[in-house]
Amino acid sequence: MKYNDFYFWMFKSPMKKVLAEKYGKKYAADIMKKSKKVYRELVGKAADIGDDNPMAYNELFALAFVAPYIASGKKIPPETVQEMMRRSLYHIKWYFAKTDLNTDKGKAENKKSIVKYVKWYTPEKEKQYPTSFKVDFEGQPHEGACYYRITRCPICAYAEKLGFECEIYQSNCEGEIIDKLQAVRHEVDGIVANMGAYTHYSIAIRDAIAGIRLPCIEVHLSNIHSREEFRHTSVIAPVCVGQICGFGKYSYLLALEGLSHLI
């Protein structure tokens, strides 16, 4: 992947502040100095998905947080990496505030960005970059929603690299989610969960996660802390080992990376 240090430099300051608060200024300076080299290596090893790929920025964005973790010899705990992410996203909250996904205008803007990617990912591009996401708009399960369907997901491929066998499950019904959690309690080693709006009020799902006693990482595509105030509270988080949000689809990849060190 072509090197671009824009995101690393954008988040360098808030990441360094978190490390300084927890481990001292000298440690923070040393880690961030090493991180620059590690970031370049990570980007260089990343699969080429096209320099002009509209979604390529997601990978550059995510690797900025992976770099300090690796530079520390993987000694920085998930909670600290989570705080580095939260502080960095708050640093650019003005950007996320530009689009309100709860309005028709916000939904249209979101769909516009997906359409741009779909148009870019032509059959020729797919042959050239076979690992990139494949998206279509077949079906419309929720009236008035911005809907698209992902039919090829690099999250599973990434999980396999980490030595996982990954199963993806989706349901809009609270009871079905609880049934699934209870059904897999003896079949899986860990869970990455995006509970959507249930995050903010489902005590039943919270109790189910607590009851199965498996490491669970809560994820969200958007930064819930930069959205409406009621979304800032998660009743799920206290029974999870960590929370990752704001990195789009790469929230799942970061969660899988964290889970790989817990099981």
N, C-alpha and C positions, 0 to 999 in steps of 0.2 A: 504494500500500500504506500502511496506517495506521502512523504513526510510533510506534516503541517503542525507547527507548534502553537497555533492560535489558542486552542482550548487549554493547553497546559499553562500557558502564560496568563490566561484569563483567570484560572483557578489557583494559581500558585500562591498568591498572597493569603486568601482565606484558609487554604490547606496548611500553610506554614504557621498561621496564627493558632490553629487548633493544636498542632504538634508542639508549639512553644508553650502553650498553656498546660499541656499534659506532661511534657517531658523536658522542658527547658529550651532556651533559645539555641544553644549550641547543637543539641540533637536535631532540632527542627531544621537548622541551616544545613547540617550534614546530609540529612535525608533528602531534602529538596534538591541539593546539589547532585546527589546520586540519581535522583528521580529523573532529571533532565536526560541523562544518558539512557536510563532504562526505558523512558518513554519513546525515545528515538528507536531503540531496539524493538520494542513492542509493535510500533507502527510498521517498521520494516518487515516484521515477521507476519503481520496480519495479511489475510487473503486479499488479493486484489479484487475489488468489486467495482472498479472504475473510478477514476479521479473526478468525473463529472456526474457520478451517481448522486441523485438528490438526497439519498439517505446515508451517504458515506460519513457525514458529520457525526452521526450517532456513535460510530465506532471510535472516532478520534476523541469525542466527548468522554466516553466511558473509560478509555485507556488512561486518561489523565489521572483517574483515581486509582487505577490498578498500579500505576508506576510507583507511588510512594510505598504502597504495601509490599511490593516486591523488593524495592530498594532497602526496606527495613529488614530484609531476610524473612519476610512474612511474619514478623513479630508484632506489628501493629494490630490490635484486636479489631474484630468487626465493628464493635461499638464506636471506636475512634474513626474508622473509615466512614461509618454512617454519619458521624458528626461533621466530618470534613465535607461530605456530600451536601448535607443540610445547609451548612454555613456557605458553601460555594453557590448553591442554588439561591439562597437568600441574597447573596451578593448581586445576582442578576434577576431579582424578582420583577423588576420593571419589564423584562422581556416576556416573562410568562403572563404578566398581567395584561398584555396587549390583546390576547385572545381569550374570550370567555366561552368555553365549550357548552355552556348552558343556554346560549342564545342562538337564534337562527343564523345570525351573522358568523358567530364562532364556529358553528357546525359546518357552514359553507366554506370557511377558510380551511378548516381541517380536511374536508373532502378535497379541496383544491390541491392541497399538498400531496395527498395520496394519488390523485389523478395525474399529477405531474410525474410521479414516480412510475405509475403504470404505463404512461405514454413513453417514458424513457426506456423502460425495460422491454424492448422489442425482442422478437425471436433471435435476431442477430446478437443483441446484447446478452441474451440468456445463454447462447452458445459460448460467448466470450467470458461471462461471469456466472457460471452455473450454481454458485452457492448463495446468491442473493435471494431476498424474499420474492415470492411469487404471490401476487394479489389480484383479486377480481371483485366484482360487485354483485355476484349472483345471490338472489334471495334478499329479503328485506324483513327480518323478524320483528323489528321494532319501528312502528310508524313514527316518522318525524326525526328519527335518529340518523346520525352520520354512521353509515354501516359499510364495512368492507370485509372481505374474507381472505385470510392468509392460508394458502394451500401448500406452501412449502416454507418450513420454519427452520432457520439455522440454529435455533436454540437447542433442538434435539441433537444436531450435529455437534454442537459445542459440548453438550452434556456427554456425548460418547467419547469425546477427546479427554474428558475428565474422568472417564471410566464409569460413567453412569449409564443405566438403562432408564430412559425417561418416558413417562406416560403423561399425556396432556388430557385434562378433563375440564369441561366447561358446562355450567348450568346456571340458569337464572332463578332457580328455585331454592330457597333456604333449606328446606327439608332434604332435597336431593344432595345438596352439598354436605350436609351433616351425615347422611347415610353413606356417602362416598368416603368421607374421612374415617368413619368407624369401620368400613369394609376393608380399607387398606392398612389398617394399623399394624398388622402382622406381615404385610407384604412389601412394604417400602422402608427405606432407611431415613427418609427426610422429605419435607414438603416445601415447595415454593408456591405461595398462595396470593392471588389478587382477588380480594373479596368485594371489590367495587364499593357500592354504597353500603353494603352490609358491614363494611369496616367500621362505620360510625355508630351502629346501634345494635348489631346482632349479638346479644349475649349468648344465644343458643350456639352460634358458630364458635364463639370464644370458648365456651365450655367444652365443645367437641374437640377443639384443638388441644385444650389443656388436658382433656381426658385420655387422648391417645398417646401422650407422652413421647412424641417424636419431635426432633428439631424442625421448626417451621420458620421460614423467612417470609415476612409480609412484603409484597411489592405493589407498586403503582406506576403506571405509565407517566402520569403527570405528577407534579410536585404538589401534594395535597396541602402543604403548609403555605403555599402562595395563592390558594384558592379561597372560597368562602370560609368564614370563621368556623362554621359547624363541621367542616371537613378536616380541621386541624386535629381533632380528637379521634383517636383510634381505640376502640374497645378490644381490638384484636392484638395490638402491639404488646401489651403486658404479658401475654402467654406465648409470644414468639421470641426467637433468639435475636432477631434484628429486623429492621425495616429499611427498604431501599425504594426510593421514589424519584421521579423527575427525569429519568433517562430514556423515556420511550421504551421501545422493545428491549433495549440494553439493560433495563432494570432486571429483567429475567436472567440475563447472562451474568451480571454481577452477583445476583443471588445464588446462582448455581456455583459460581467460583467460591463464594463464601461457604456454601453448604459442603463443598468438597473437602473443606478443612475441619468440618465438624463431625463427619461420620466415618 
